[in-house]
């Protein structure tokens, strides 16, 4: 046994000597050859290409080169995997596409698809407005709720590991196929919420314009709870980054928990709030469940409608098929982007004021 | 005499009021605490909130576990709603043997772990590049990054499928790994954004001092930025792992060939566990949705769900403690 270990040690020593000696010398030689040749020649201040193109090495240029090196993977990935699908769907929006056997039958129609979406489609704009109101209400509620939960389970409470594991459940369940099974079983609904008299009270006093979204909010409280798992975890991770000694210093200066939250916690995790806003808007917008009886089917009717146009049975005139469906999806995409911009704008304004 | 009693009464009144004042302030201290967050009221409020919230999250889990133990007579019987008449492991046994659970779980873990690791590593690099360096077209590229995330996957699915067919990636695990390496995996943009904001939180001074000491950009990244972003690494890995583990829609499409292989030889082929189990159950009892026989087979389905979720919960229970341990490492920075 001892002999075996000695053998391995000797081998490792040999490898080390090889690495430090010939190997590194070879790497240096290759480096020198790569940077001092006919095509590329580097001096301390200049890059020389083909002996006559001289590029001055500035700090700015060096920085942007290194930056591009870091994101190179993403640029390559974008060119290979994302560019084609994204722009192909944009391209399709200008066509009337119909399936003819296995082949695509495409005729150019210009912006007729977009015109049809707003002028001739009787359902789409209504659904879109309803969705916008819903999202504008749901997102702040989700963010605030997730932040509160993250703050709570970040404290020293009994059985912290167990609590954190429980609040990880929505991450697993909401992302998987389990949601569908559960929705079908009716486990994820609160039957009593629609019977609350509060909603009637609001409708009586404020009127339908405000009451409808609030009623929707009540109906979707559970949905919001189920879709805040990721946000809770992101906030929880962000809270770990805040230095404990900052809180101590603030406490000595007489700051209570309330002030510490507004002056230390919130500004530190502000960038994460932006991310969670983006994430919440996107997941709530593209989520759809294809169950026959589930109550969540009516959550996001826009995407259901688009799916119906894309893959559903053919409908009269222009308003069918891939071209029209893609046009609807791009309009939907623009609305989502506007909503995200709106929220991100609000949070950044508040940051500047403080 | 009259004076004396009056005086005594006065003194005793003073004493009692002093006593009640003391008791009051003590009670107040216990209820409110020194700064409210350590008082009893706050604690009670906290635990009530936690318990009621976790009731909502645990309710479906309890439902699943309870129903997975039920025999078919339990499901029909009206008297049995929550507690099964006996601990009936039959449903678990069927699923366990049917899919060759240990083997299927290992395959599912490998299938999820490979793209998850790839996505975590690549998005750390990409996020760092976006957060710490300035270069031309940075804003444009970030907008494009967001576009790939925001655009509804329902419409890009079909062109993506055609593209993957052109690249001949269909039916292999590579359909998941290659995009993940290149930062285009499942929800890839959100990982990049998480790393982006975590690296933004690191003060620039730290990196500059390392640079002055002669560290190359790569060394600064590995030795300074990465140790300070441990929570981000953990959540990105967890998210991507869970998402790849649970992903059924895309894998149903991309791994269609694997699917066929797996159906012929049980336990073979890399398939997500949910797909593997539902595929097995569909093969065993394929009843139309809504029929009584389908309702009866629900118990087996739920047992399968429990077997799918449980490993993830165990994994998370052991990783969440690193959230706390990483504090000490980040605390030194003096942000």
Interface residues (C-beta under 8 A of the other chain):
Chain A: X60 X63 X64 X65 X66 X67 X68 X69 X70 X71 X73 X74 X75 X76 X77 X78 X80 X81 X82 X84 X85 X86 X88 X89 X149 X152 X153 X155 X157 X161 X163 X164 X165 X166 X167 X168 X169 X170 X171 X172 X173 X175 X176 X177 X178 X181 X182 X185 X187 X188 X222 X225 X230 X233 X234 X236 X237 X238 X240 X241 X242 X243 X244 X245 X246 X251 X256 X257 X268 X271 X272 X274 X275 X278 X279 X282 X285 X286 X288 X292 X303 X306 X307 X310 X322 X325 X326 X329 X332 X333 X336 X337 X340
Chain B: X35 X36 X37 X46 X47 X49 X50 X53 X54 X56 X57 X58 X59 X60 X61 X63 X64 X122 X125 X126 X128 X129 X130 X132 X133 X134 X135 X136 X138 X141 X144 X145 X146 X147 X148 X149 X150 X151 X152 X153 X154 X155 X156 X158 X159 X160 X163 X178 X179 X181 X182 X183 X184 X188 X190 X192 X193 X194 X197 X198 X200 X201 X217 X221 X228 X231 X232 X234 X235 X238 X239 X242 X243 X246 X248 X274 X278 X289 X290 X298 X301 X302 X305 X308 X309 X312 X313 X316 X317 X320 X321 X323 X324 X326 X327 X330 X331 X333 X334 X335
